[in-house]
Amino acid sequence: MERYAFGVDVGGTTIKLGLFSEDGTLLEKWEIPTRRAQGGAMLLPDIAESLTGAAARHGLAREAICGVGLGVPGAVTAGRHVAPCVNLDGWGGDVGAALEQRCGLRVSVVNDANAAALGEMWRGGGAGRRDLVFLTLGTGVGGGVIVDGRLLGGVHGCGGELGHIKVHAHEPEPCGCGKRGCLEQYASATGLVRTARALLETTARPSALREIPLDAKAVFDCARAGDALALEAVARLADTLGQALAAVSCVCDPEIFVLGGGVSAAGDILLQAVEAAFRRYAFPPAEGTRFALARLGNEAGIYGCAKLALDAAE
């Protein structure tokens, strides 16, 4: 019997859902709004109703569906317990058991960045690899660590929280986590803009960045055009990220680093700079570690969630 799985990626605005066959073919994808009222009381009922409707549309018997992978924007402990999610107004708890009761399917729960890591390993930039580190570089920095095909979650659900590796001891500004000097403060889109703004304020050098609205895309575009100040901002991001990943490689020694998220849309100008910085700092046996850009974009989460559901059924 052909087997199927659902991948569900819960976001602050929308919930992405996908139905997959066991070979990784995405049969249908769709979205529903994230109804956050009353502490997210309608999130699980909405998901269950949507999954039931999809199974009916495709004529799938319950026994043909391996289960549901549920990605959430928060730490997952004790297998399926979700710590209160800040951007979902504190929604959380034993959501795996609660969703199982509503839809009658096995539910596996995973942090959303970890889900994206699984997706990229399965059908994305890390396809064919079993040991990889995935980073999502966006407004913040998230990630996932996969060792021998399995996610490294950790006792407290902190495995893969690469954005909160401390990289600068004397940073005066706090990170969103409350600490100071986190990688996220330098290697995110927000961090790149912060670095560029600081350079603009502390030097009189001419730069096209002085004439246009300042965001991460503008910095990368100007860097490609040869703007010296923009190039320095990108180099600082790359140096910090490369140094952090060199440290990560001494812990889990991945075969490949996969870079995703909005910042990764910069493409080769980012990838090549980070890879060069990594090689400067890496322990010599790890200098040949490969780098790649993510391929699945916003669909990485549902791919990874479906993969988790299929693996749990084995």
ZAMARGU-4260 file (C-alpha; in steps of 0.2 Angstrom, whole numbers, plus 5000, padded with zeros to 4 digits):
<rodrens>
0) 5000/5000/5000 | 5006/5017/4995 | 5010/5028/5011 | 5006/5046/5013 | 5010/5059/5026
5) 5005/5077/5030 | 5017/5091/5034 | 5010/5106/5044 | 5021/5122/5047 | 5013/5134/5060
10) 5018/5152/5057 | 5012/5168/5065 | 5001/5173/5051 | 4997/5157/5041 | 4998/5139/5043
15) 5006/5130/5028 | 5000/5112/5025 | 5006/5099/5012 | 5001/5081/5008 | 5016/5070/5003
20) 5019/5053/4996 | 5032/5042/5004 | 5045/5046/4990 | 5044/5064/4994 | 5032/5070/4980
25) 5022/5085/4986 | 5004/5081/4980 | 4995/5096/4987 | 5000/5111/4997 | 4989/5125/5004
30) 4987/5137/5018 | 4975/5142/5031 | 4975/5158/5042 | 4983/5157/5060 | 4969/5161/5071
35) 4978/5167/5087 | 4963/5173/5097 | 4960/5166/5114 | 4977/5160/5116 | 4977/5150/5099
40) 4962/5140/5105 | 4956/5137/5087 | 4973/5132/5080 | 4972/5113/5082 | 4953/5112/5077
45) 4957/5122/5061 | 4972/5110/5057 | 4962/5095/5061 | 4948/5100/5050 | 4959/5105/5036
50) 4968/5088/5036 | 4952/5079/5036 | 4946/5088/5021 | 4962/5085/5012 | 4961/5066/5015
55) 4944/5066/5008 | 4948/5076/4993 | 4962/5063/4989 | 4951/5048/4994 | 4964/5042/5007
60) 4959/5029/5020 | 4966/5033/5037 | 4977/5017/5037 | 4986/5024/5021 | 4991/5040/5031
65) 5007/5037/5041 | 5004/5053/5051 | 5006/5071/5053 | 5022/5081/5056 | 5019/5097/5065
70) 5032/5111/5065 | 5030/5125/5078 | 5039/5141/5081 | 5046/5136/5098 | 5056/5124/5108
75) 5049/5106/5109 | 5054/5095/5124 | 5049/5078/5130 | 5045/5073/5112 | 5029/5083/5108
80) 5028/5096/5122 | 5029/5114/5115 | 5035/5128/5126 | 5025/5144/5125 | 5027/5151/5108
85) 5031/5170/5109 | 5024/5175/5092 | 5009/5164/5095 | 5004/5173/5111 | 5010/5159/5122
90) 5001/5145/5113 | 5009/5128/5117 | 5008/5113/5128 | 5006/5095/5123 | 4999/5099/5106
95) 5004/5082/5099 | 4992/5073/5110 | 4979/5086/5107 | 4980/5085/5088 | 4980/5066/5088
100) 4963/5066/5098 | 4956/5078/5085 | 4962/5070/5068 | 4964/5052/5073 | 4982/5051/5066
105) 4999/5049/5074 | 5007/5067/5077 | 5026/5071/5078 | 5030/5088/5084 | 5046/5098/5079
110) 5053/5115/5080 | 5050/5124/5064 | 5069/5128/5060 | 5073/5109/5064 | 5059/5105/5052
115) 5067/5115/5038 | 5083/5107/5041 | 5075/5090/5039 | 5067/5096/5023 | 5083/5102/5015
120) 5091/5085/5020 | 5077/5076/5012 | 5074/5085/4996 | 5084/5101/4996 | 5101/5108/4997
125) 5107/5094/5008 | 5099/5080/4998 | 5109/5064/4999 | 5118/5069/5015 | 5115/5062/5032
130) 5126/5074/5042 | 5122/5092/5040 | 5120/5109/5048 | 5106/5120/5042 | 5105/5139/5045
135) 5090/5150/5041 | 5097/5168/5040 | 5082/5180/5041 | 5076/5193/5053 | 5085/5181/5066
140) 5096/5166/5064 | 5089/5149/5067 | 5095/5132/5062 | 5095/5113/5064 | 5109/5100/5066
145) 5107/5082/5059 | 5118/5068/5064 | 5117/5052/5055 | 5100/5057/5048 | 5093/5062/5064
150) 5089/5079/5072 | 5099/5084/5087 | 5085/5091/5098 | 5093/5091/5115 | 5086/5089/5132
155) 5079/5107/5133 | 5074/5108/5115 | 5089/5120/5112 | 5098/5109/5099 | 5101/5119/5083
160) 5099/5136/5091 | 5114/5142/5082 | 5108/5160/5082 | 5112/5161/5100 | 5130/5155/5100
165) 5140/5169/5108 | 5152/5177/5096 | 5156/5194/5104 | 5160/5196/5122 | 5158/5215/5123
170) 5142/5218/5114 | 5132/5232/5123 | 5116/5229/5115 | 5104/5215/5120 | 5099/5201/5108
175) 5081/5196/5107 | 5084/5182/5119 | 5090/5194/5132 | 5109/5190/5131 | 5122/5200/5122
180) 5134/5195/5108 | 5124/5182/5100 | 5127/5177/5082 | 5110/5182/5077 | 5115/5200/5081
185) 5128/5200/5067 | 5123/5186/5054 | 5104/5190/5052 | 5097/5203/5040 | 5094/5214/5055
190) 5112/5212/5059 | 5119/5216/5042 | 5109/5232/5042 | 5115/5236/5059 | 5133/5234/5054
195) 5131/5244/5038 | 5123/5258/5047 | 5137/5258/5060 | 5150/5260/5046 | 5140/5274/5038
200) 5140/5283/5054 | 5158/5281/5058 | 5166/5284/5042 | 5165/5298/5029 | 5168/5286/5014
205) 5156/5288/4999 | 5144/5275/4997 | 5128/5272/4987 | 5120/5266/5003 | 5119/5284/5009
210) 5107/5288/4995 | 5094/5273/4996 | 5083/5265/5009 | 5094/5254/5020 | 5090/5235/5020
215) 5099/5219/5018 | 5095/5218/5000 | 5102/5235/4997 | 5118/5231/5005 | 5120/5215/4995
220) 5115/5224/4979 | 5128/5238/4982 | 5141/5225/4987 | 5139/5216/4970 | 5141/5233/4962
225) 5158/5235/4970 | 5153/5248/4984 | 5167/5247/4996 | 5157/5250/5012 | 5144/5237/5007
230) 5157/5225/5004 | 5165/5228/5021 | 5148/5225/5029 | 5146/5209/5020 | 5163/5204/5024
235) 5160/5207/5043 | 5144/5196/5042 | 5154/5182/5033 | 5169/5183/5045 | 5158/5181/5060
240) 5147/5167/5053 | 5162/5158/5046 | 5170/5158/5063 | 5154/5152/5072 | 5152/5138/5060
245) 5170/5133/5062 | 5167/5131/5080 | 5151/5121/5076 | 5161/5109/5065 | 5172/5105/5080
250) 5156/5098/5089 | 5146/5089/5076 | 5158/5088/5060 | 5145/5089/5047 | 5147/5084/5029
255) 5139/5100/5023 | 5132/5117/5029 | 5116/5123/5020 | 5111/5141/5021 | 5093/5146/5019
260) 5082/5161/5024 | 5079/5178/5016 | 5098/5183/5018 | 5103/5167/5008 | 5094/5175/4993
265) 5110/5185/4991 | 5117/5169/4983 | 5135/5167/4979 | 5141/5183/4985 | 5136/5177/5003
270) 5140/5159/5001 | 5158/5161/4994 | 5162/5174/5008 | 5156/5163/5022 | 5165/5148/5015
275) 5181/5157/5013 | 5179/5163/5031 | 5175/5146/5037 | 5191/5139/5030 | 5202/5153/5038
280) 5195/5147/5055 | 5191/5128/5054 | 5201/5115/5062 | 5212/5108/5047 | 5203/5091/5045
285) 5187/5100/5043 | 5192/5113/5030 | 5185/5104/5016 | 5167/5104/5023 | 5155/5108/5009
290) 5143/5123/5008 | 5127/5125/4998 | 5111/5136/4997 | 5094/5129/5002 | 5083/5125/4988
295) 5065/5123/4996 | 5062/5140/5001 | 5046/5142/5012 | 5041/5124/5008 | 5056/5117/5018
300) 5046/5116/5034 | 5032/5106/5027 | 5044/5094/5018 | 5053/5091/5034 | 5037/5089/5044
305) 5031/5075/5032 | 5048/5067/5033 | 5047/5067/5052 | 5030/5059/5051 | 5036/5045/5039
310) 5051/5041/5049 | 5041/5040/5065 | 5030/5027/5056 | 5044/5015/5052
</rodrens>
